[in-house]
C-alpha cells in the first residue's frame, strides 16, 4: 500500500527556493520594501516553504479568508479550516502597490524569510474570524488575542520562501519536512501511519494513546510543535529528550518516529484539529490521534468537540482520518491504563492525567505518582525544572478539562 496523497491530491508543493534560484532571489529581495512578520506568520511561511501547507501558493485573498471562516472552503473549492493570512499596519501597507513585490522579514533576527507578490490588500472583520474559527471573541483566549492584535491590513499573494529560519540549526534531525517523513515511512515499510500531536512531554496517557494506534497502524509519528507556546510550557529540546527516552524504554523498535514542525499554537480547538489532520496528510500520515480537548485551551471547547467536527466536514475533505479516543486515565481497580469506553469503574478509582497537571506537579517540586509518568521521563523533566532560575519559573494553573 502507498502513503496517503498530499492535500489536494497532487504532489507536495514546497515553496522553498534552492541553488541559483535562491541566490538570485535573495539578491533581489534586499532592495524590496520590507514587512516584518509575526511569530505565527513566520511559522506559516516556513510550513509553506517545506510543503507542509501543500497546495497553498501563499497567503489567502479576502474571498479565501471569507470562505474559510464561513465554510472551511477556499475560493477554488479546496477544503481549509483556518485562514492562513499575513497582515501589516495601514502605514506600511500604503507604502507599496498591488502587483509589486515585498520582502518578508524574520521577527527574530531581521533576515529575509521570503518574497511575496502582493495581489491584494484588504481589511477583515477580526471579530468575525474569531467567532467562526475560535468560537469566541473573548480576548483572554490566546488565539483571539493573536487575531485582534494583527495589523489592520491583510496582504494576499504567492510567496517564494528563502529561509527556514533557525529551525534546522536549532533542532537538527528533529526538524523534518514532509518529503523527509514520507521517505522515512517508506524506508521502514510503513503505509498506515498515525500522527500524535503534542506540545507536552508524553505522560502515561499519551503513551497509551500512541500504543492503541500502533495496534492497528504500522507506526506512529510523534509530532511535536516547535513554535511558540504559552508561558510555563516545556521547551522543545526538553520535550524531545523526554519523548526519545520514553520511546527507547517503552516502545518496540521501529514503531515510533519523532519529529517536529514549525508552527505556533493557535489554540483553535476543533478547527485546529482539522488543520493538524490536513498538514499531517502532507507529512504522509493516514490518521491523526484525537483525544480529549485536542488543541484546546481553558474551557472554551467541549472535551470532544474535536471528535465531532470530523463528522461535520465533507467525506472527501481529507484523506487523513481521525483516530478518536475517549478520556484516558489510570484505573486503580483495572490495574492499568484504560478509557471511558473500556473501564466500568467510577471516578473515585481513576487518576485523570494531563500535561498541565504534570507541569504543575513538577514546577512545584511535588511528588508525581508512578501511574502518571515513567521514571526515566521524570528524571529528564526534574533535571529541567531544577535548572530554572527563580525568575524563569511560571506558576501553572489548572483550568478547564485539565483541572478534573
LINZIGI-V585971 format. One record per residue. N is the residue number from 1. RES is the residue in one small letter. OMEGA is omega in radians with two decimals (999 if undefined). NEAR is the number of other C-alpha atoms within 8 Angstrom. D_LAST is the distance of its C-alpha to the last C-alpha in Angstrom with 1 decimal. Layout:
n = <N,N>
res = <RES,RES>
omega = <OMEGA,OMEGA>
near = <NEAR,NEAR>
d_last = <D_LAST,D_LAST>
This chain:
n = <1,2,3,4,5,6,7,8,9,10,11,12,13,14,15,16,17,18,19,20,21,22,23,24,25,26,27,28,29,30,31,32,33,34,35,36,37,38,39,40,41,42,43,44,45,46,47,48,49,50,51,52,53,54,55,56,57,58,59,60,61,62,63,64,65,66,67,68,69,70,71,72,73,74,75,76,77,78,79,80,81,82,83,84,85,86,87,88,89,90,91,92,93,94,95,96,97,98,99,100,101,102,103,104,105,106,107,108,109,110,111,112,113,114,115,116,117,118,119,120,121,122,123,124,125,126,127,128,129,130,131,132,133,134,135,136,137,138,139,140,141,142,143,144,145,146,147,148,149,150,151,152,153,154,155,156,157,158,159,160,161,162,163,164,165,166,167,168,169,170,171,172,173,174,175,176,177,178,179,180,181,182,183,184,185,186,187,188,189,190,191,192,193,194,195,196,197,198,199,200,201,202,203,204,205,206,207,208,209,210,211,212,213,214,215,216,217,218,219,220,221,222,223,224,225,226,227,228,229,230,231,232,233,234,235,236,237,238,239,240,241,242,243,244,245,246,247,248,249,250,251,252,253,254,255,256,257,258,259,260,261,262,263,264,265,266,267,268,269,270,271,272,273,274,275,276,277,278,279,280,281,282,283,284,285,286,287,288,289,290,291,292,293,294,295,296,297,298,299,300,301,302,303,304,305,306,307,308,309,310,311,312,313,314,315,316,317,318,319,320,321,322,323,324,325,326,327,328,329,330,331,332,333,334,335,336,337,338,339,340,341,342,343,344,345,346,347,348,349,350,351,352,353,354,355,356,357,358,359,360,361,362,363,364,365,366,367,368,369,370,371,372,373,374,375,376,377,378,379,380,381,382,383,384,385,386,387,388,389,390,391,392,393,394,395,396,397,398,399,400,401,402,403,404>
res = <x,x,x,x,x,x,x,x,x,x,x,x,x,x,x,x,x,x,x,x,x,x,x,x,x,x,x,x,x,x,x,x,x,x,x,x,x,x,x,x,x,x,x,x,x,x,x,x,x,x,x,x,x,x,x,x,x,x,x,x,x,x,x,x,x,x,x,x,x,x,x,x,x,x,x,x,x,x,x,x,x,x,x,x,x,x,x,x,x,x,x,x,x,x,x,x,x,x,x,x,x,x,x,x,x,x,x,x,x,x,x,x,x,x,x,x,x,x,x,x,x,x,x,x,x,x,x,x,x,x,x,x,x,x,x,x,x,x,x,x,x,x,x,x,x,x,x,x,x,x,x,x,x,x,x,x,x,x,x,x,x,x,x,x,x,x,x,x,x,x,x,x,x,x,x,x,x,x,x,x,x,x,x,x,x,x,x,x,x,x,x,x,x,x,x,x,x,x,x,x,x,x,x,x,x,x,x,x,x,x,x,x,x,x,x,x,x,x,x,x,x,x,x,x,x,x,x,x,x,x,x,x,x,x,x,x,x,x,x,x,x,x,x,x,x,x,x,x,x,x,x,x,x,x,x,x,x,x,x,x,x,x,x,x,x,x,x,x,x,x,x,x,x,x,x,x,x,x,x,x,x,x,x,x,x,x,x,x,x,x,x,x,x,x,x,x,x,x,x,x,x,x,x,x,x,x,x,x,x,x,x,x,x,x,x,x,x,x,x,x,x,x,x,x,x,x,x,x,x,x,x,x,x,x,x,x,x,x,x,x,x,x,x,x,x,x,x,x,x,x,x,x,x,x,x,x,x,x,x,x,x,x,x,x,x,x,x,x,x,x,x,x,x,x,x,x,x,x,x,x,x,x,x,x,x,x,x,x,x,x,x,x,x,x,x,x,x,x,x,x,x,x,x,x>
omega = <3.14,3.04,3.08,3.09,2.96,-3.12,-3.10,3.01,-3.14,3.10,2.99,-3.12,3.08,-3.08,-3.12,3.10,3.12,3.01,-3.08,3.13,3.12,-3.12,-3.13,-3.10,3.08,3.12,3.13,-3.06,-3.05,-3.12,-3.10,2.97,-2.99,3.03,3.07,-3.07,3.07,3.10,3.14,3.14,3.08,3.11,3.13,3.13,-3.11,3.05,3.04,-3.12,-3.05,3.12,3.14,3.11,3.02,0.11,3.14,3.11,-3.12,-3.07,-2.93,3.05,3.09,3.14,3.08,-3.13,-3.11,-3.11,3.14,3.12,-2.96,-3.07,3.13,-3.12,3.10,-3.09,-3.14,3.10,-3.11,3.07,3.06,-2.95,-3.08,3.14,3.03,-2.98,3.11,-3.11,3.03,-3.14,-3.06,-3.10,3.13,-3.11,3.14,-3.04,3.10,-2.98,3.04,-3.05,3.12,-3.13,3.06,3.05,3.14,-2.93,3.11,-3.13,-3.05,-3.08,3.09,3.05,-3.12,-3.14,-3.00,2.90,-3.06,2.98,-3.08,-3.13,-3.08,2.97,-3.08,3.05,-3.13,2.97,-3.05,-3.14,3.12,3.09,-3.12,-3.09,-3.09,-3.04,-3.05,3.14,3.09,3.00,3.14,-3.08,3.08,3.08,-3.04,3.10,3.08,3.13,-3.13,-3.13,-3.07,3.13,3.09,3.03,-3.05,-3.04,3.02,3.12,3.13,3.03,3.12,3.14,2.94,-3.05,-3.03,-3.05,3.00,-3.13,-3.12,-3.04,-3.13,-3.12,-3.05,-2.98,3.04,-3.05,3.11,-3.09,-3.09,3.07,3.05,3.10,-3.11,3.13,3.11,3.13,3.13,3.10,-3.11,3.12,3.13,-3.14,3.13,2.95,3.12,-2.98,3.07,3.06,3.02,-3.11,3.09,2.93,3.14,2.90,-3.06,3.00,-3.01,3.13,3.08,3.12,-3.13,3.13,-3.13,-3.11,3.02,-3.14,-3.11,3.10,-3.06,-3.13,3.11,-3.12,-3.12,2.96,3.05,-2.89,-3.05,3.03,-3.11,3.13,-3.05,3.13,3.05,3.02,3.14,3.07,-3.06,-3.06,-2.99,-3.09,3.11,3.09,-3.11,3.13,-3.14,-3.13,3.11,3.11,3.11,-3.12,-3.11,-3.01,-2.93,3.09,3.06,-3.14,3.10,2.98,-3.08,2.94,3.12,3.09,3.11,3.13,-2.84,-3.05,2.87,3.02,3.01,-3.11,-3.09,3.03,-3.04,-3.13,3.13,3.05,3.10,3.09,3.09,3.10,-3.10,-3.08,3.01,3.03,3.09,3.11,3.07,-3.08,3.13,-3.09,2.99,3.07,3.14,3.14,-3.11,2.98,-3.10,3.09,3.13,3.09,-3.14,3.13,-3.12,-3.09,3.03,-3.05,-3.10,3.04,-3.14,3.00,-2.99,-3.04,3.11,3.08,-3.03,-3.11,3.11,-3.07,-3.09,-3.09,-3.09,2.95,-3.14,-3.06,3.09,2.98,-2.95,-3.11,-3.06,3.00,3.05,-3.00,2.96,3.07,-3.10,3.13,3.09,-3.13,3.13,3.09,3.13,3.05,3.13,3.11,-3.03,-3.07,-3.11,-2.98,-3.06,-3.08,-3.12,-3.12,-3.00,2.98,-3.13,-3.04,3.00,3.10,3.14,3.10,-3.13,3.12,-3.14,3.13,-3.08,-3.10,3.12,3.14,-3.12,3.08,3.06,-3.13,3.13,-3.14,-3.03,-3.05,3.13,-3.07,3.14,3.10,3.12,3.13,3.11,-3.06,3.12,3.11,3.11,-3.11,3.12,-3.10,-3.07,2.99,-3.06,-3.09,3.14,-3.08,-3.13,3.09,3.13,-3.12,3.09,3.08,3.09,-3.04,-3.12,-3.12,-3.10,999>
near = <3,4,11,11,12,13,13,8,6,8,6,11,9,10,12,11,9,8,6,6,8,10,9,8,10,10,8,8,11,8,6,9,8,8,10,9,13,8,9,9,10,12,12,11,11,13,13,17,15,12,16,14,9,15,10,8,10,10,13,13,10,9,9,12,13,8,12,15,14,7,6,11,13,13,8,5,6,8,10,10,13,11,10,8,11,10,11,14,9,9,6,9,10,7,6,8,7,9,7,9,10,13,15,13,13,14,10,4,5,8,6,14,15,13,15,13,12,15,10,9,11,8,7,8,6,8,8,8,11,14,10,10,11,13,8,10,10,6,8,6,10,9,11,14,10,8,10,9,6,8,9,10,13,13,16,15,14,10,12,11,15,15,10,10,8,6,10,10,6,6,9,8,7,8,11,11,11,13,10,8,11,11,8,8,11,9,7,7,6,11,12,11,14,15,13,11,11,10,8,9,12,14,13,12,14,8,9,9,11,11,8,8,13,12,6,6,10,10,14,15,13,12,12,14,14,10,10,9,8,5,5,9,9,9,6,9,7,12,12,11,9,13,12,9,10,13,10,8,6,6,9,7,6,7,10,12,9,12,12,11,13,12,12,12,9,8,10,12,15,14,13,13,13,11,11,10,14,11,12,14,16,16,13,15,16,15,13,16,15,12,12,9,14,12,12,12,11,8,9,9,12,7,9,11,11,14,12,8,11,9,6,6,7,5,5,5,7,11,10,13,9,11,9,8,11,9,8,12,12,15,14,9,6,8,7,7,12,11,11,9,5,6,9,5,8,6,6,4,9,11,10,8,14,9,11,10,11,12,12,12,11,13,12,6,7,7,6,9,6,7,8,12,12,11,7,8,12,9,8,11,11,10,8,9,9,6,6,8,6,5,4,6,9,7,7,9,6,9,8,10,9,11,7,5>
d_last = <41.9,41.4,38.4,37.1,39.1,38.1,36.8,39.7,41.5,43.9,43.9,41.6,42.8,42.2,43.7,44.3,48.0,49.8,53.2,56.0,54.0,51.4,54.1,55.9,52.9,51.8,55.3,55.3,51.9,53.1,55.3,52.8,51.0,47.6,44.1,41.4,38.2,34.6,32.2,30.6,34.1,35.2,32.5,33.7,37.3,36.7,34.9,38.0,40.2,38.8,38.6,34.8,35.3,38.3,40.2,39.8,42.8,41.4,39.6,39.3,41.8,41.1,41.6,39.2,36.6,37.1,36.9,33.7,31.9,33.2,33.5,32.3,35.9,38.5,42.0,43.3,40.9,38.6,34.9,32.8,29.4,29.2,32.4,33.9,35.9,37.7,38.4,40.7,42.1,45.0,47.6,46.9,46.9,50.2,51.8,52.0,53.0,51.7,53.4,53.3,51.3,48.9,47.3,43.6,42.8,40.0,38.1,37.8,41.5,43.6,44.8,45.5,42.7,44.4,47.1,46.6,49.1,48.0,48.7,47.0,45.7,43.5,41.1,37.9,35.9,32.8,30.8,31.7,30.4,27.0,26.8,27.7,26.0,22.8,22.6,22.6,25.1,22.8,24.3,21.0,20.1,21.5,23.3,24.8,25.9,27.6,29.5,30.6,32.0,34.0,37.8,39.6,41.4,40.2,42.6,43.1,45.1,45.4,44.8,46.2,43.9,45.6,42.9,39.6,39.0,37.9,35.6,38.2,39.3,35.9,34.2,37.2,36.7,33.0,34.1,35.3,36.7,36.4,40.0,39.1,36.0,38.1,40.9,38.7,37.3,40.9,42.1,39.5,40.4,37.1,37.1,33.7,31.2,27.4,25.9,22.6,21.5,19.8,19.6,17.9,19.4,18.6,16.3,16.6,14.5,16.8,19.7,19.0,19.0,22.2,23.8,23.2,25.1,27.8,28.5,29.9,30.8,33.3,30.9,27.9,28.3,25.5,25.9,24.6,24.8,27.5,27.6,26.0,22.3,20.4,21.3,19.5,19.2,21.2,24.8,26.1,28.6,26.1,23.7,26.9,28.0,24.7,24.7,28.4,27.9,25.3,27.7,30.6,29.3,27.1,28.5,31.9,34.4,34.9,31.7,29.9,31.1,29.3,30.2,29.1,29.8,30.7,28.5,26.4,22.9,23.2,19.5,20.9,18.3,20.3,23.6,22.9,21.9,25.4,27.0,25.4,27.0,30.2,30.9,29.8,32.6,34.9,33.8,34.7,31.4,31.6,27.8,24.6,21.4,18.8,15.3,12.0,12.4,15.7,17.2,14.9,14.0,11.9,11.4,15.1,14.7,13.2,11.3,14.8,17.3,18.6,19.5,21.3,23.4,25.2,26.7,27.9,30.1,33.7,34.0,36.2,34.1,32.7,33.9,30.6,28.2,24.5,23.2,20.2,17.6,14.7,11.1,12.2,11.3,13.6,14.8,16.8,19.1,19.8,20.4,19.1,16.9,16.4,14.9,14.2,17.9,19.2,17.4,18.4,16.3,13.6,10.0,11.8,13.5,10.8,9.6,7.1,8.9,9.1,12.3,10.9,9.5,12.9,14.9,13.6,14.6,17.8,18.7,18.7,20.6,18.2,18.2,16.4,16.2,18.8,16.4,14.5,17.6,21.3,23.5,25.8,23.1,21.9,25.5,25.8,22.8,23.7,27.2,26.0,24.0,27.0,29.3,27.8,29.9,28.5,28.9,27.0,23.8,21.0,18.2,14.8,12.4,8.6,8.4,7.7,5.7,5.6,3.8,0.0>
